[in-house]
């Protein structure tokens, strides 16, 4: 079954809006696990506008499920990941000032850089994933660079889905087939929601993991966190 990793960045954003420790990011992460999440994702940015480095260190010894740290592989990020040693690191091409991820890597242009970074993480025994579009060339170069998995950037799917769900999912199915043919694992994330997740899963049932944060936390405001996680898990059955 496809695993659900809950991105808790938005919980940290809420905490940081007032200072202090409410909501408690670590407690929310542990509650997500208790409610059925298969993993926790964090994206520490240089300005610490949501997840802080201290959060990453606090979470690591307490989490019982998979821990995924995503981010741009700047030197300080690489150092953090190597010290914490999560189960998975997901490399995204975001600039430090970027609000949220909005594109996959050009793995061909940045091949040498990615190869060097992936080698460092692979040597440390950390599973690696590279954030990519559905372009087969980008997926193939991620594989050549040494990635264990790719994460498909799914905002284009979410955007087209309300108008034509078959057209929305078609390039992702083809990309998923390319990924499988290369022997890579397959993750997906960005703008997946209770509205569109099940259809995506039905068409690509060999997905290893989806990472969902913004939509899930928004749904939890109405449904409660426990029920929301179960609803997302139901979309992956």
C-alpha positions in Angstrom: 0.0 0.0 0.0 1.1 3.5 -0.7 2.4 5.2 2.4 1.2 8.6 3.6 3.8 11.0 4.9 2.4 14.1 6.6 4.2 17.3 6.0 4.0 19.4 9.2 5.4 22.6 7.9 2.0 24.4 8.2 1.8 23.4 11.9 5.2 25.1 12.5 4.0 28.2 10.5 1.0 28.5 12.9 3.3 28.2 15.9 5.7 30.7 14.6 3.0 33.3 14.0 2.7 33.8 17.8 6.0 32.5 19.1 6.1 30.1 22.0 5.3 26.4 21.4 1.6 26.3 20.5 0.8 24.2 18.7 3.6 21.9 19.7 5.2 20.7 16.5 6.7 17.5 18.0 3.4 16.5 19.7 1.5 17.0 16.5 4.0 14.8 14.6 3.6 12.1 17.2 -0.2 12.4 17.1 -0.1 12.1 13.3 1.8 8.8 13.8 -0.7 7.6 16.4 -3.6 8.4 14.0 -2.1 6.3 11.2 0.4 8.4 9.3 3.2 6.3 7.8 5.8 9.0 8.0 6.5 12.7 8.8 8.0 15.2 6.3 9.6 18.5 7.2 11.1 21.1 4.9 13.5 23.3 6.9 14.3 26.5 5.0 17.2 28.9 5.7 15.0 31.6 7.2 13.2 29.0 9.5 9.9 30.6 8.7 8.2 27.3 9.6 10.3 24.2 10.6 13.4 25.2 12.5 16.6 23.2 12.7 15.9 22.5 16.4 12.6 20.9 15.4 14.5 18.5 13.2 16.8 17.5 16.0 13.9 17.2 18.5 11.8 15.0 16.1 14.5 12.5 15.1 14.8 10.4 18.3 11.0 10.4 18.9 9.5 9.5 15.6 8.6 5.8 15.1 7.7 6.0 11.4 9.7 7.2 8.5 11.3 10.6 8.7 11.7 12.5 5.4 13.6 15.8 5.3 13.2 17.8 2.1 15.0 20.9 0.9 17.6 22.5 -1.4 21.0 20.9 -0.9 22.9 24.0 0.3 25.9 23.3 2.6 23.9 23.9 5.8 21.1 21.6 4.7 23.5 18.8 3.7 25.2 19.2 7.1 21.8 19.0 8.9 20.8 15.9 7.0 24.1 14.1 7.6 23.9 14.8 11.3 20.2 13.8 11.7 20.3 10.8 9.3 16.6 10.6 8.4 15.2 7.6 6.5 14.9 9.7 3.4 16.1 13.0 2.0 14.2 14.7 -0.8 16.1 17.2 -2.9 14.0 20.2 -4.2 15.3 23.0 -6.4 13.8 25.8 -4.3 15.6 29.1 -3.8 15.9 30.4 -0.2 13.2 33.0 -0.8 10.7 30.8 -2.5 7.2 30.5 -1.0 6.7 26.9 -1.9 8.0 24.4 -4.5 6.8 25.2 -8.0 9.0 23.1 -10.3 11.1 19.9 -10.5 14.8 19.7 -11.0 16.4 20.1 -14.4 18.4 17.0 -13.6 20.3 17.2 -16.9 21.6 20.7 -16.4 22.4 20.1 -12.7 23.6 16.5 -13.2 27.1 16.9 -11.8 25.9 18.8 -8.7 23.1 16.3 -8.0 25.5 13.4 -8.5 27.9 14.7 -5.9 25.2 15.4 -3.4 23.4 12.1 -3.9 26.7 10.2 -3.5 27.2 11.9 -0.2 23.8 11.0 1.1 23.9 7.5 -0.3 27.3 6.8 1.3 25.7 7.8 4.6 22.9 5.2 4.2 20.1 7.7 3.6 17.5 6.9 0.9 17.5 9.7 -1.7 14.6 11.2 -3.7 14.7 13.9 -6.3 11.8 16.2 -7.1 11.0 16.1 -10.8 8.4 16.9 -13.4 6.9 14.2 -15.7 9.6 14.7 -18.3 11.2 11.3 -19.0 14.6 12.9 -19.6 14.5 14.5 -16.2 13.6 11.1 -14.6 16.3 9.3 -16.5 19.0 11.7 -15.4 17.9 11.5 -11.8 18.4 7.8 -12.1 21.9 8.2 -13.7 22.8 10.7 -10.9 22.2 8.0 -8.3 18.7 8.7 -6.9 16.9 5.9 -5.2 13.5 7.5 -5.9 11.9 10.4 -7.7 9.1 12.5 -6.4 6.7 13.6 -9.1 5.7 17.3 -8.8 1.9 17.0 -8.9 0.6 20.6 -9.0 0.0 20.4 -12.7 -2.2 17.3 -12.1 -4.2 19.1 -9.3 -4.7 22.1 -11.6 -6.1 20.2 -14.5 -8.0 17.6 -12.5 -11.3 19.6 -12.0 -11.6 20.1 -15.8 -10.4 16.8 -17.2 -9.1 14.2 -14.8 -8.0 11.7 -17.5 -5.9 14.4 -19.2 -4.6 15.5 -15.8 -3.3 12.0 -14.8 -2.1 10.8 -18.2 1.4 12.3 -18.2 1.9 11.1 -14.6 1.0 7.6 -15.6 3.6 7.7 -18.4 6.2 9.2 -16.0 5.5 6.5 -13.4 6.0 3.8 -16.1 9.4 5.3 -17.0 10.3 5.4 -13.3 9.4 1.8 -12.8 11.3 0.7 -15.9 14.4 2.4 -14.5 14.1 0.6 -11.2 13.5 3.7 -9.2 11.0 4.1 -6.3 8.2 6.5 -6.8 6.9 9.3 -4.6 4.5 12.1 -5.3 3.5 15.4 -3.8 2.2 19.0 -4.0 -1.4 20.0 -4.1 -2.7 16.4 -3.6 -5.9 16.5 -1.6 -9.0 14.5 -0.6 -10.5 15.6 -3.9 -7.9 14.3 -6.3 -5.7 11.7 -4.4 -7.8 8.6 -4.9 -7.9 9.0 -8.7 -4.2 9.5 -8.8 -3.6 6.4 -6.7 -6.1 4.3 -8.8 -4.1 5.1 -11.9 -0.6 4.6 -10.3 -1.1 2.0 -7.6 2.6 1.2 -7.3 3.3 4.6 -5.7 5.6 4.2 -2.7 4.7 7.4 -0.9 2.7 10.6 -1.1 3.8 13.6 1.0 0.9 15.9 1.9 0.8 19.0 4.1 -1.1 22.1 3.2 -4.4 20.4 2.1 -4.3 17.9 4.9 -3.8 20.6 7.6 -6.6 22.7 6.0 -9.0 19.7 6.1 -8.0 19.0 9.7 -9.5 22.4 10.7 -12.9 21.1 9.8 -12.6 17.3 10.3 -10.1 17.1 13.1 -6.6 15.6 12.6 -7.4 12.0 13.4 -10.3 11.7 11.0 -8.4 13.7 8.3 -5.5 11.3 8.3 -7.8 8.3 8.1 -9.7 9.9 5.2 -6.3 10.4 3.3 -5.4 6.8 4.1 -8.7 5.7 2.7 -7.8 7.4 -0.6 -4.8 5.1 -0.8 -6.7 1.8 -0.5 
